[in-house]
Amino acid sequence: MLEQLKQTSALLRTELKAYQHAIAHAGTPKAAKVLLGLAVGYTLLPFDIIPDFIPVIGHIDDAIIVPFLVIAALGMIPPEVMQECRERARNALQDNT
């Protein structure tokens, strides 16, 4: 169980670093960069479309909107660009350890 959690954590770190590289990559379309920026911004900003104090639905909107923005952005990025960004992310994380 703990090993699986460590693997999931490592994968998440790699993917987040890859998204960071994708935003900076010249081959990433501007629309994808905007969507990824919106996903990060929506996650970090203190206000939501549906306030969190509304039971259940207030938290569900975060769980729906952010993944939708990320999936939409990833669909716009060419696969070879994402592959390159994932490789760069793996290398950067290995250099830090």
N, CA, C and O of each residue as an XYZ file, in Angstrom:
388
protein
N       0.827     -1.196      0.000
C       0.000      0.000      0.000
C       0.872      1.261      0.000
O       0.649      2.177     -0.793
N       1.861      1.301      0.892
C       2.746      2.455      0.984
C       3.577      2.603     -0.292
O       3.815      3.718     -0.757
N       4.012      1.491     -0.849
C       4.793      1.527     -2.086
C       3.952      2.077     -3.242
O       4.448      2.852     -4.059
N       2.698      1.680     -3.307
C       1.801      2.171     -4.350
C       1.577      3.678     -4.196
O       1.514      4.400     -5.191
N       1.460      4.146     -2.971
C       1.301      5.570     -2.709
C       2.545      6.350     -3.145
O       2.432      7.446     -3.695
N       3.717      5.791     -2.901
C       4.968      6.433     -3.328
C       5.046      6.507     -4.855
O       5.469      7.523     -5.409
N       4.640      5.435     -5.531
C       4.663      5.417     -6.994
C       3.692      6.451     -7.567
O       4.014      7.148     -8.529
N       2.510      6.543     -6.973
C       1.518      7.514     -7.424
C       2.017      8.931     -7.202
O       1.824      9.802     -8.050
N       2.650      9.161     -6.078
C       3.209     10.476     -5.778
C       4.303     10.852     -6.775
O       4.354     11.991     -7.238
N       5.171      9.909     -7.104
C       6.238     10.161     -8.074
C       5.655     10.456     -9.454
O       6.137     11.343    -10.159
N       4.623      9.715     -9.835
C       3.974      9.951    -11.128
C       3.336     11.334    -11.172
O       3.440     12.037    -12.177
N       2.679     11.724    -10.090
C       2.046     13.036    -10.021
C       3.090     14.152    -10.129
O       2.890     15.127    -10.854
N       4.197     14.005     -9.409
C       5.276     15.005     -9.498
C       5.810     15.119    -10.914
O       6.040     16.221    -11.411
N       6.006     13.975    -11.566
C       6.511     13.973    -12.938
C       5.529     14.652    -13.892
O       5.931     15.453    -14.736
N       4.251     14.333    -13.756
C       3.242     14.931    -14.631
C       3.144     16.446    -14.419
O       3.063     17.200    -15.389
N       3.150     16.893    -13.169
C       3.079     18.330    -12.908
C       4.293     19.053    -13.491
O       4.161     20.145    -14.043
N       5.466     18.450    -13.370
C       6.675     19.038    -13.952
C       6.573     19.029    -15.477
O       7.011     19.976    -16.131
N       6.003     17.976    -16.044
C       5.826     17.906    -17.500
C       4.877     19.000    -17.980
O       5.105     19.593    -19.034
N       3.814     19.276    -17.219
C       2.882     20.348    -17.587
C       3.593     21.695    -17.542
O       3.345     22.571    -18.371
N       4.477     21.846    -16.566
C       5.261     23.084    -16.465
C       6.139     23.243    -17.703
O       6.231     24.335    -18.264
N       6.776     22.171    -18.124
C       7.596     22.219    -19.344
C       6.723     22.463    -20.574
O       7.128     23.176    -21.492
N       5.528     21.875    -20.595
C       4.634     22.043    -21.748
C       4.185     23.492    -21.897
O       4.069     23.992    -23.016
N       3.932     24.168    -20.782
C       3.529     25.576    -20.857
C       4.632     26.417    -21.475
O       4.356     27.366    -22.210
N       5.881     26.073    -21.181
C       7.012     26.848    -21.692
C       7.458     26.410    -23.092
O       8.233     27.117    -23.736
N       6.989     25.272    -23.565
C       7.444     24.718    -24.849
C       6.879     25.517    -26.020
O       5.710     25.902    -26.016
N       7.722     25.761    -27.016
C       7.306     26.530    -28.201
C       6.284     25.769    -29.047
O       5.507     26.391    -29.771
N       6.269     24.446    -28.971
C       5.348     23.650    -29.768
C       3.961     23.514    -29.166
O       3.083     22.900    -29.772
N       3.751     24.075    -27.990
C       2.446     24.001    -27.345
C       1.558     25.137    -27.854
O       1.958     26.300    -27.798
N       0.366     24.820    -28.347
C      -0.539     25.876    -28.818
C      -0.917     26.839    -27.692
O      -0.994     26.456    -26.524
N      -1.150     28.091    -28.069
C      -1.489     29.114    -27.069
C      -2.769     28.766    -26.306
O      -2.869     29.037    -25.109
N      -3.729     28.178    -26.980
C      -4.985     27.811    -26.311
C      -4.728     26.790    -25.202
O      -5.336     26.874    -24.135
N      -3.840     25.836    -25.440
C      -3.508     24.842    -24.420
C      -2.802     25.502    -23.242
O      -3.054     25.154    -22.088
N      -1.923     26.450    -23.530
C      -1.236     27.180    -22.460
C      -2.245     27.941    -21.603
O      -2.131     27.969    -20.377
N      -3.221     28.548    -22.245
C      -4.250     29.297    -21.514
C      -5.066     28.351    -20.636
O      -5.331     28.664    -19.476
N      -5.471     27.190    -21.177
C      -6.261     26.234    -20.400
C      -5.486     25.700    -19.195
O      -6.046     25.570    -18.107
N      -4.201     25.391    -19.384
C      -3.396     24.923    -18.256
C      -3.242     26.031    -17.214
O      -3.293     25.770    -16.012
N      -3.055     27.259    -17.677
C      -2.977     28.391    -16.755
C      -4.275     28.590    -15.995
O      -4.257     28.887    -14.800
N      -5.398     28.429    -16.675
C      -6.699     28.541    -16.006
C      -6.879     27.446    -14.949
O      -7.419     27.697    -13.872
N      -6.425     26.239    -15.266
C      -6.541     25.132    -14.306
C      -5.742     25.438    -13.044
O      -6.230     25.242    -11.931
N      -4.518     25.918    -13.220
C      -3.689     26.265    -12.066
C      -4.315     27.429    -11.306
O      -4.405     27.401    -10.078
N      -4.742     28.439    -12.031
C      -5.347     29.601    -11.398
C      -6.612     29.256    -10.642
O      -6.814     29.731     -9.525
N      -7.466     28.437    -11.231
C      -8.720     28.053    -10.576
C      -8.436     27.262     -9.299
O      -9.152     27.385     -8.305
N      -7.383     26.452     -9.345
C      -7.020     25.668     -8.167
C      -6.509     26.556     -7.040
O      -6.822     26.320     -5.873
N      -5.730     27.571     -7.381
C      -5.072     28.391     -6.365
C      -5.883     29.585     -5.887
O      -5.685     30.054     -4.766
N      -6.790     30.082     -6.713
C      -7.538     31.270     -6.314
C      -8.516     30.960     -5.181
O      -9.066     29.860     -5.114
N      -8.731     31.932     -4.291
C      -9.576     31.677     -3.127
C     -11.085     31.666     -3.414
O     -11.870     31.335     -2.526
N     -11.500     32.018     -4.620
C     -12.929     31.998     -4.926
C     -13.220     30.980     -6.013
O     -12.358     30.669     -6.835
N     -14.441     30.463     -6.011
C     -14.869     29.438     -6.965
C     -16.132     29.897     -7.673
O     -16.778     30.859     -7.257
N     -16.472     29.204     -8.742
C     -17.742     29.460     -9.406
C     -18.884     29.104     -8.454
O     -19.851     29.853     -8.318
N     -18.757     27.961     -7.805
C     -19.722     27.542     -6.780
C     -18.953     27.538     -5.452
O     -18.009     26.763     -5.298
N     -19.336     28.385     -4.496
C     -18.590     28.476     -3.233
C     -18.519     27.141     -2.488
O     -19.465     26.354     -2.506
N     -17.375     26.902     -1.830
C     -17.163     25.637     -1.125
C     -18.065     25.456      0.084
O     -18.242     24.330      0.550
N     -18.645     26.539      0.608
C     -19.503     26.370      1.787
C     -20.852     25.735      1.444
O     -21.598     25.351      2.344
N     -21.170     25.623      0.166
C     -22.383     24.906     -0.245
C     -22.062     23.403     -0.171
O     -21.161     22.932     -0.864
N     -22.783     22.661      0.652
C     -22.441     21.251      0.864
C     -22.394     20.449     -0.438
O     -23.211     20.655     -1.336
N     -21.461     19.564     -0.524
C     -21.212     18.609     -1.599
C     -20.895     19.284     -2.934
O     -19.779     19.141     -3.434
N     -21.825     20.000     -3.513
C     -21.622     20.568     -4.845
C     -20.518     21.631     -4.859
O     -19.897     21.867     -5.895
N     -20.277     22.262     -3.727
C     -19.216     23.265     -3.640
C     -17.830     22.686     -3.853
O     -16.944     23.368     -4.369
N     -17.635     21.442     -3.463
C     -16.340     20.782     -3.658
C     -16.293     19.983     -4.950
O     -15.220     19.775     -5.518
N     -17.433     19.541     -5.408
C     -17.481     18.749     -6.635
C     -17.080     19.592     -7.844
O     -16.482     19.072     -8.786
N     -17.403     20.892     -7.832
C     -17.052     21.713     -8.989
C     -15.541     21.758     -9.193
O     -15.074     21.779    -10.332
N     -14.771     21.774     -8.104
C     -13.311     21.737     -8.227
C     -12.851     20.421     -8.849
O     -11.933     20.401     -9.669
N     -13.486     19.339     -8.459
C     -13.111     18.015     -8.946
C     -13.534     17.787    -10.397
O     -13.081     16.831    -11.026
N     -14.386     18.643    -10.929
C     -14.831     18.502    -12.314
C     -14.135     19.517    -13.222
O     -13.653     19.154    -14.295
N     -14.078     20.763    -12.813
C     -13.563     21.829    -13.666
C     -12.068     21.691    -13.935
O     -11.632     21.768    -15.083
N     -11.285     21.487    -12.878
C      -9.827     21.428    -13.051
C      -9.413     20.259    -13.945
O      -8.660     20.480    -14.893
N      -9.864     19.023    -13.694
C      -9.484     17.937    -14.605
C      -9.978     18.169    -16.042
O      -9.283     17.819    -16.995
N     -11.161     18.751    -16.200
C     -11.661     19.041    -17.540
C     -10.720     19.992    -18.275
O     -10.411     19.769    -19.445
N     -10.259     21.054    -17.600
C      -9.347     22.007    -18.229
C      -8.024     21.339    -18.607
O      -7.486     21.586    -19.686
N      -7.503     20.490    -17.713
C      -6.234     19.808    -17.993
C      -6.401     18.833    -19.159
O      -5.555     18.793    -20.052
N      -7.467     18.056    -19.160
C      -7.693     17.084    -20.243
C      -7.884     17.802    -21.582
O      -7.368     17.355    -22.606
N      -8.617     18.900    -21.574
C      -8.819     19.666    -22.806
C      -7.490     20.219    -23.321
O      -7.225     20.184    -24.522
N      -6.662     20.726    -22.418
C      -5.357     21.269    -22.819
C      -4.456     20.170    -23.367
O      -3.789     20.362    -24.384
N      -4.430     19.023    -22.701
C      -3.582     17.922    -23.158
C      -4.030     17.396    -24.520
O      -3.211     16.903    -25.295
N      -5.307     17.497    -24.809
C      -5.798     17.079    -26.120
C      -5.323     17.979    -27.253
O      -5.292     17.561    -28.411
N      -4.955     19.203    -26.925
C      -4.484     20.156    -27.936
C      -2.972     20.079    -28.173
O      -2.482     20.499    -29.220
N      -2.246     19.544    -27.204
C      -0.787     19.502    -27.304
C      -0.392     18.289    -28.141
O      -0.863     17.182    -27.878
N       0.465     18.478    -29.143
C       0.909     17.338    -29.954
C       1.579     16.274    -29.076
O       2.317     16.614    -28.151
N       1.329     14.995    -29.356
C       1.887     13.914    -28.530
C       3.413     13.957    -28.422
O       3.969     13.667    -27.363
N       4.087     14.318    -29.511
C       5.554     14.346    -29.451
C       6.058     15.452    -28.520
O       7.111     15.309    -27.899
N       5.316     16.539    -28.425
C       5.684     17.612    -27.500
C       5.513     17.129    -26.064
O       6.390     17.365    -25.233
N       4.401     16.458    -25.751
C       4.183     15.955    -24.396
C       5.205     14.886    -24.042
O       5.662     14.821    -22.901
N       5.566     14.051    -25.005
C       6.582     13.022    -24.743
C       7.908     13.681    -24.385
O       8.582     13.267    -23.441
N       8.276     14.705    -25.140
C       9.519     15.431    -24.856
C       9.456     16.097    -23.476
O      10.432     16.074    -22.726
N       8.324     16.677    -23.154
C       8.168     17.349    -21.856
C       8.222     16.351    -20.703
O       8.781     16.652    -19.649
N       7.644     15.165    -20.896
C       7.708     14.139    -19.851
C       9.139     13.648    -19.654
O       9.562     13.407    -18.523
N       9.887     13.499    -20.746
C      11.290     13.098    -20.637
C      12.097     14.165    -19.894
O      12.903     13.847    -19.019
N      11.876     15.417    -20.245
C      12.577     16.508    -19.566
C      12.217     16.542    -18.088
O      13.072     16.805    -17.243
N      10.953     16.275    -17.776
C      10.517     16.261    -16.376
C      11.185     15.133    -15.609
O      11.660     15.337    -14.492
N      11.225     13.936    -16.203
C      11.891     12.797    -15.534
C      13.370     13.104    -15.282
O      13.895     12.841    -14.200
N      14.027     13.661    -16.294
C      15.435     13.998    -16.143
C      15.648     15.069    -15.075
O      16.582     14.969    -14.280
N      14.799     16.081    -15.047
C      14.932     17.149    -14.059
C      14.715     16.612    -12.651
O      15.429     16.998    -11.725
N      13.740     15.726    -12.479
C      13.475     15.172    -11.151
C      14.571     14.215    -10.711
O      14.879     14.140     -9.521
N      15.173     13.475    -11.657
C      16.279     12.588    -11.311
C      17.521     13.377    -10.916
O      18.275     12.955    -10.039
N      17.735     14.526    -11.564
C      18.874     15.373    -11.230
C      18.737     15.990     -9.844
O      19.741     16.265     -9.187
N      17.491     16.211     -9.390
C      17.252     16.809     -8.085
C      17.411     15.820     -6.933
O      17.562     16.230     -5.783
N      17.378     14.517     -7.233
C      17.469     13.538     -6.153
C      18.886     13.096     -5.894
O      19.124     12.271     -5.012
